[in-house]
Amino acid sequence: MTTRARKSPDEIKNLLKGPVTSIPTPFLSNGDIDWNGVGNIIEIGIGGGSGVILLTAGDSQYFCLSEDEIAQLTQFTIERTAGRALTIAATGAWPTQQAEAFAHRCIEWGADALMSVTTFHGSDPEGVAAHNAAIGKIIPVMLVGYPSHRALDMLIDEPNICCFKEDGDTAYAVETLQKYGHHWKIMTGGTLWRHLLEWPFGCTTFMDWSTSFAPHIGSEFHQALCRNDIAEARRITVEIERPLWDLQPNFRGGWQTMWRAILELYGVSARYLRSPQLSATKEDVEFLRASLDQIGLLSVKATHTPT
């Protein structure tokens, strides 16, 4: 059990800023979790200036983890972060009773907040509100997805709901920022170009794909925004992010497969995913090496040596 003082919702909102490190759970060739890889991702993120370490049901591959493995991954992440950054755990798409039990365990382990996944309540605003309110009685909550504004209105007075990882389309994001941005800390879920769009509407924090292997990219992007250098922020999205994203169709498993291959190229973790996710082949990695070199993404390597 942790002995660190718990953070208030206001403290969490203040700390949730800039590039956020989302943990893409890596695996070994035998299907085991690559724990050294998870540790490397955390160290690279923190060393690169990220002040938030985040687990998500998507990037962290909850769909192919057992509940016990999710618990192990959560504990490992909290212990390895060791208070050096905000730690946000995540539920799966679980019934309320299961999510409440996990929230209590997250309190014991020392998580600062819990991302509450309610995708199975998507068309039921009352269910979304009741589920998140129940978890908020236990631990500070990060909302996620694109709940209806009717559901959000029912949660606006819940004191322990403090932040929101929005995953809707851009129109939903902008409307939600305008309506709720003064109340909750809203985080861009996705790409740098999407955050560039949301920045003028008061969004100051974003999930950053670069923090796990080349954190200077997200850091330079964020610094450009902070000094109102929109041209430089746009250049990073056009000259680095867009060419990288254009490589995805070459990978049968899309971004998740390509991301793991990048991590192997950088010496961060193994490239494998659990079936039915598709792992990159050695040929995929070599193709990626040449492609990233052309983009300039291999010119600055991660400085952490994998253990």
N, C-alpha and C positions, 0 to 999 in steps of 0.2 A: 504494500500500500504506500502511496506517495505521501511525503511529508511537506511538499511544497504548498504554499498558500494558494487558494483557488482564486481565479481571476473573475471579476465581475463582468456582466454583459458590456458595460461601458468600456472597461479595459480591453476586452476582446475586440470591440469595434475599433478602438484606437490602434491596436496592434495589427489589425488586418488591413495591410496596405502594400502596394507595390507588387512585385512578382511573387507568386505562390507556387511552391513545389508540390505537385501532385505525384504520388508514389505509383509508378507503373510496376506492379509486382512482377519481378523477373523469376524465371524458373531455370533449373538445370536440365540437361538432356534426359534425365530419368524422371522428370516431372516434379521433383522436390522444389520447394521454394529456394531461391538463391539468396540466402540470408546475407552473405557478404555483399551481394549486389544491392540489396535493400539498404544496407548500411552505407555503401558508397554513394547512393543517390541522396541520402539524407545529408552526408558530409559535403558533397558537392553543392547541394542547394544552399545550405547554411553558409558554407565558405564563399559562395558567390553572391551573398547578400540577401537571400530570401529569408524573410522573417516568419514564414508560415510553412509548416509541413502538414500536408493534407492527404488523408486517405479517402478514396471514393469508390463506390460500388462498381463503377465502370473501369477506370484506369487500373484500379487495384485488383480487378479480376474476381470480384466476389462470386460471380456466377459459377466459377469452377473451384472455389474454395469451400471447405467444410466450415461450419460455425466455429469449430475448435481452431482451425487455421486462421480464421478472421480474428479470433481472440489473440492468438499468438502474434499475428502481424501487428495488431494494435498495440499490444504490450511492448513488442520489440521497438516499434516506432517511437513510442513515448519514452522508453528508457534510453534509446540511442540519441534522441533529440535532447534529453536531459535539461529541459528548461531553456535551451538556447534559442528556441523559436516557439511560436504558438503552435500547439498540436491540436488538430481537428480530426477526430475519428469519424466513422460513418457506419450507419446501419446498412443492412441489405433491404430488399423490398419485403419487409417482414410484417406480420400482424403486430398490433399495438403491444400486446403482452410480451412478446419476444423482444421487441425494441426497447420496452421499459426495462426488462431484465438486463439487457446489454448496456443500457444507459447507466444503471447502477454499477456495473462492473467497470465502465469507463471512468466513473468518479473514483473508484478505488485505485485504478491504475494511474490516474493523474492526467487524463485528457482535459484540455481546456474547454472544448465544445464538441458537439456531436452533430454531424450532418444527418438529417432525418429524411430517408428516402421513402416517398409515398406514391410511387408510380402506380401502384395497384389501386389507389384511391383517385386516380386522375379525373374521373368524371363525377366525383362526389365531393363537392366543396365541404359539406359538413363532416365527412370522414377525414378529409385532409386536415381540417382545423382541429378536430378532436384528437387525432393521432399526434399532431405536433404539440398541441397544448399539454397532452399527457406527458410527453417526453420532456417538455420544458419545465415541468414540476420537479424534475430530477437534475437536469444539467442544461447549461446554455445551448441553444439550438441554432444550427445553420439550416435554413430551408434550402431546397434544391428543386430544380426543374422549372416548370412553368405552371404553377397552380393558378387557378382562376382568381381574378381580383375579388370575387365574392368570398373565396376561401381566405385570401390575405386580409380582407376587411375584418373577418372574424378573429384573426390572430393579432391584430394591430395593438391590442392592449395587453398582450401576454408579455410580462416583463423579462422573461428569460429567453425569448426569441430575439436574437440580436443581429443576425446576418443572413444572407441569402445568396446562394450560387445560382444565378439565373441561366437557364438552358433553352429558353424559347427562341423564336425568331427575332430578328433585329427590331421589328415593330413592337413586339411584346417587351423586349428589353428596354427600349426607350420610354415607352409608356409607363412601365413599372418603375423605372428610375425617377421619372417625374412625379409619380404618385406616392412612392414609398421611400425614395432615396434619402429623405430627411430623417427617416425613422429607423431604418435598418441599414447596415453596411452591406451594400450589394456588390458582388464580385462577378466579373466577366468569366463565364465558363467557356473556354475555347481559345481561339486564335488571337494573335496580336492585332490583326486588322480589325477584328470585332471590338477589341478594347479601344482602339483608336476612334472608332465610331461612337463608343459610349462615353469616352472621356469628357467631352463637352457637357454631358448631362450629369456630371458629378461622380462618375464611377472611377475610383482611384486604386482599385486592386484587381488583379487578373490571374487566372491560372496560366502558368508559363511553361510551355513544352521545353524551353531551352534550359531550365534550371537543373535538369538531371544530367546534362553533359556539357553544355556550353553556356553557363549562366551569364556570361558577359553580354550576350545578345539581349536578353530580357532586361538586364540592368541598364544597358545603354538606351534601349527603347523607353524605359520608364524615366530615365534622367532627361531624355529629350522632351518628353511630355511635360515634365515638371518645370522645365525652363521655357515652355511654350514653343519649342522648336518642332512644329508639326511636320515641316518638310523632312527633317531627319527621321522622325518616327515613321513617316510614310515610306521613306527610302528603305528602312529596315524591313518593312512588310513586303515591299515590292521586290527588292533585290535578294533577300534572304528567305523570308518565310514563303513567298509565293512559289519560287522554284523548288523549294523543299516539298511543299504540298503537292506540286505537280508530279512528283515521283510516285505518289501513292498507287496509281493504277498499275504500276509494275510489280506490286506485291499482292499476292492473292488474298492475304489477310488484311490489306489496307494499312491504316495508320498504326494500329497496335503491333502488327508484325514488323513494319518498317522501323518503328520506335525502338523495339528490342534489338534490331540489327544495328541501329545507330549506337545504342548503348554498348554493344559488343565491340564495335569499331573503336570506340573511345576507351575501351578497357574498363568500363564501369560494371557490367554484369554480362551474364550469358544471354544469348539471343532467343532462347526457347520460350514457347508458350505451351500451355496444356491443351491437349485435344478437347474439344473440336476446333479450337483456335489453331491457325496455321503458322508454323514457325518459318523463319527465313532460312533458306539454304545457304551453303557456302558460296554458291554462285551469286545469290542475291546480295550477300555481303560484299563481294568483290565489285558487283555493279554499283552498289551504293557508295563504296569507297571512291570510285572514279567520279561519280555524280556529285558527291559532297565536295570533292576537291575542286571541281569546276565552279561550284557555288561559292567556295571559299570557307566552307564550314569545317574543313579539316586543318585550317591554318592555325587555329588556336585550339589545342587539345585540352581536355580536362586534366588538371594537374594532380588529382588524387590517384594514387596507385592502389588498384584493387587489392584487397587482402585475401 
